[in-house]
């Protein structure tokens, strides 16, 4: 059994961020955060900085077609949202960007993007939270670059903390308003969901993100987080393998969501995560999911290892390992493969 190939393990290794990509991300965000805290104009208004997004939630997959990895940095400020417009808040960072990233930055709807040769960075400023939350947001666990497993201690130790009931406000300059977001609740929810799924949830997310990225290259929506959120709503707890999670998640979407749902945002119940997704875009996505659900079920139920792996490869593309020879595709070999695939936690 120990010698049986672990196809999902290899697949997940193939699509995860490489060590060099992770190193580039660390270099990019560490340098940016140090420069922000050392800036004479910005330092007085900065309370804390911390990472968010798929990189922090351990649900990122490697980019394709020469694209770069990206990371989001929340910059908690002491700016008063009542007296500072979103445009003014973003403009406060322009002199800093001109000094350190001239010709490499752009002002976006809710953030400031920096495009370097090796990584993309997003600065997401917030207005001032309450003093109690400001203190919590300076926590060493939060400010550091902990893994999702290590980061769970922050949530365990802070069950009664104020941040849970206080979303952060970020500037939406196009709507000229400060909008609610709750990145910490998104991270906390992911940590807990991954535990309920026996450590397989984040890998189900990565597998399905890769499926959409590679097998639906012209499909722009849903984007990374809305897709991840939807997977979280549909992936059952207590799954025993990534393969099982993929099959059941796709089948649940196909069975219960033929029309675009209202997805309640983590920590901001009035927000619909699919709010910006058009009906046409959702319909295209739904059709692709129905096709993928059938392929996944066929692969999962197949009793021949060679054919099963070919079917998974047909679903996920060339990053999924090639099958063994037909001579090594006995039922016993298949059972060994499935057993190890269920146990694999990458």
N, C-alpha and C positions, 0 to 999 in steps of 0.2 A: 504493500500500500504506500509506503514512503517513497517508492520510485515512480508512482503515477504522476503524470504531468498535471500541473495546476493552471488550467487555462485562464480562469478569471484572475488569478493572482498575477500572471504574466501580463494580461491585458491591462489591469489597473496600474501595474508598474510602467507599462508603455505609455499611458496617457497622463500620468501624474507630472507635475512640474519637475524638471531635471534639477540636479544639484547646482548646476551653473545658473539656471533660471532663478532658483531660490536665492542664490548668492547675489545675483543682480538685483532682485527685489529688496533684499536686506541692505545692500549698498545704497540703492536709490532712496528708500524711505528713511534710513538712518541718517544719511547726509542731510536730507530735507528737514527732518525734525530737529536736528542739531542746529541747523542754520536758522530755523524759525525761532528757537528759544534763545539764540544769541543775537537776534536782530534788535537793535536799539529802539526801533519804532514799534515793532510788533510784540516783543517780549512782555511789555507791561499789560497788554490786553489778553495774553494767552494764559489760560488756566491749566490746560493739559492737552496732550495729543495721544491718540491711540489708533490702532489699525482696525479697519472693519472690512466688510466685503467677503467674497468667496475665499480669498487667501487666508483671512483670519478664521473663517469657519471651516477650513480644511476641505472645501468643496470645489476648489479650482482645478481645472485641467490645463494641460499645456496648450499654448496657442498653435495655430496652423497657418500655412501659407506665408511664413516669414513675419507674422505678427509678433508683437512683443507681449510679455507678461505685464500685468498691471496690479496696482495696489491702491486702496483708498485710505487716506489719512484724515480722521476726524480731528479738527482743531477746535477745542472748546475755548471760547472767549468769554470775556466779561462784558460784552457789548449788550446794551439794552435794546431789545427788539422794538420797543415802543418809540425810541428816539433815533434809531438807526435804520435806514432803509436797506433792503437786500443789496441794492446796487452799491450803496456806500460801503457796506460791509465787505463786499468782494473787492471794491476799489482800494481798500486799505492794504491789500496784499500786492498791488501792482508794483510799487517801488521795489519791494523785496524781490519780486519775480524779475524785474528789469535788471536788478543787480546780479542775481545768481543764475537766471535762466533766460536771458535775453534771446528772443527769437525762437524760444522753445516752449512757450506757454500760450494758453488761450483761455479766454473767459467763457464759461459755459453757463447753462441755465441755473444750476444750483451749486456749482463748484468751479474750481480753477484747475485746468488740466496742464500737465507738464509732459512733454514728449521728448525723452532722451533716446540716444542711439540704442540703448539696451533695455529700457523699461519705460512704461507709462505710469505717471503718478497723478492722483486726484487729491487736491486740497478741498476738504468739505468743512467750512467754518460753521460754528453754531453760535447762537446768542447765549447770554448768561443764564445758566440754570440756577436753582436756589443754592444758597451757601452750603447746605448739607450735601447736596448732590455734587457740588464742586469738589468738596473734600473727598467724596467717594471716588470721583473720576480721576483723582491723583493716585489711586491705589497702585502699588508696585506691580501687582499681577496684571492689571489692566494696561498700564503704560508699557510693560515689557512685551516681548514677542513670544508669548507662551503658546504651546500647542493647544489644540482643542481639549486634549485630555488634561493637561496641566491647568488650563484656564478654568476648568470646572470647579476648582477650589474657590475661585473668586465668587461664584454664584452660591456655592454651598455655605460659605462663611458670611454671605450678605443677604440671607433670606429676608431679613426685615429692613433692609436698607431702602433709602428714599428713591434711588434711581429707578426702581421698578415701576413707580407710579408717576414718573415725570419724564415723558419723551423729550428729546432735544429738538430745538428749532433750528432749521437750516434756511438760508436765504433762497427764495425763488424769485429771481429778478424779472423773469418774463411775466409772472403773475403779480409782481410787486407785493409779495407777502412772505412772511416767515412760515414755513411749512413744518409740520411735525414729522419726526422720524424716531425710531427706537432701535438703533443698531445693537445695543446691549441685549435687548430682549430677543432679537433675532439670533444672536450668538447663544444666549442661554437656552432658547428653545431647541437649537440644533444640538447642543451638548446633551440635553435630556432626551431628545428623540433618538440620538445615536445610541444612548444607553438602552432605551426600550427596544431597539432593533438589534441588540446583541453586537453592537459595533459595526453593523453593515450599512447603516443608513447613508453615511457620507459617501460610501463607495457606490451605492445605488444612484445617488445624485451625480457623481462623476461619470458613471457609465452612461446615464441618459443625457447628460450634457454633451458627452462626446458623440452619442448617436445623433443628436440634433445638429451638432457642429459639422459632422462629416457626411452624414447621410441626407441632410436637408440643407445644403450649403446656401441656397437662395432664400431660405426662410429666415427673415430677420427677427421675427417675434414668435413667441415671447422671448425676451432677452434673459440674461443669465439669472438674475435674482427672481423675477416672476416665475420662470420655469422651475427653479429650485423650490420656491414656496409651494407651487402646485404639486411637485413630487412629494414634498413633506406632508401635504394634506391627504395624499392618496396612497402613500406607502404604508402598509400595515405594520404594527408593532410585532415583536417576537419573530421576525423572519429569521430563517436559519442559514441563508446564503444571499449573496448579491444577486445570483440568478433568480432566486425566488422573488426577491424584492422588485427586480426589473419586470418580471412577468406580471405580478399582481398589481403593481403600480400602473402599468400601461392598460391592463384590463379594466381597472377601476375607472380610469379616465374614459375609456371607450364605452363602458356600460352606463356610467352615471352622469357624464358631462358632455352630451352632444351639443349643448349650447354654452356660451361663455358664462362662467360662474362669477359671483361676487366673492373675492378672496379677501377675508379680513386680515389686515396687516398685523404683524406681531406687535402688540403694545400700543397700536393706534387703530382701534376698532372701526373708526369712521372711514378709514382709508381702504380703497379697493385696490389690491395689488395689480389686478388686471384692468384698472381704470383707463389706462392709455392704450390698451389693446383693442383694435378694431374688430368688429364682428367678422369681417372677411379674413383678417389675419388669424383669428381664432379658428375659423372653419378650416382653413388650410392646415393649421397645426393639428386639429382634431382628425382630419383625414389621414395624416401621416401617422398619428398615434394608433389609429385603428389598424393600419397596415402593419406597424411595428409590433403591436400586441399579438397579432396572429403569428408573425415570424418568431417572436419570443416564446410563445406557447409551444409551437412546433419544435423549436430547439430544446426546450426544457423537457418535453415529454418523449423526445426521441430516444429509443432504446439502443442505438448504435453510436458508439463514441465518435467514430469518424464522421458520420452524418450529422450528429449533434453539433460538433465543433464547426463543421461547415455552415450550418444554419446560424450559429451565433456569429460567425465571421461575416455572414451575409447581412446580419443586422448591424454589426458594429464596425465593419470595414477591416482594413488590413492590419490595424493595430491589435486586433484579436489574433492570437497565435494560430498558425496553420494546424490542421488536424494530424493525428498520427496516421501511420499506414493502416490500410484496411485490415491487415493481418493482426494488428494490435488493438482492434476495435471490438473485442468481445464484450458480452454483457458484463462480465466481471470487471473488465477494464473500465467500462462506463461507470459501474457502481463505485469503483475506486475514485475515479475522476470526480463524480458528483459529491462523494463524501468529503474529499479534500477541498473541493470548491466551496462546500458549505462551511467548512471550518476556517477557510482563509479569511483573515482580517488584515487588510493592508493599511 
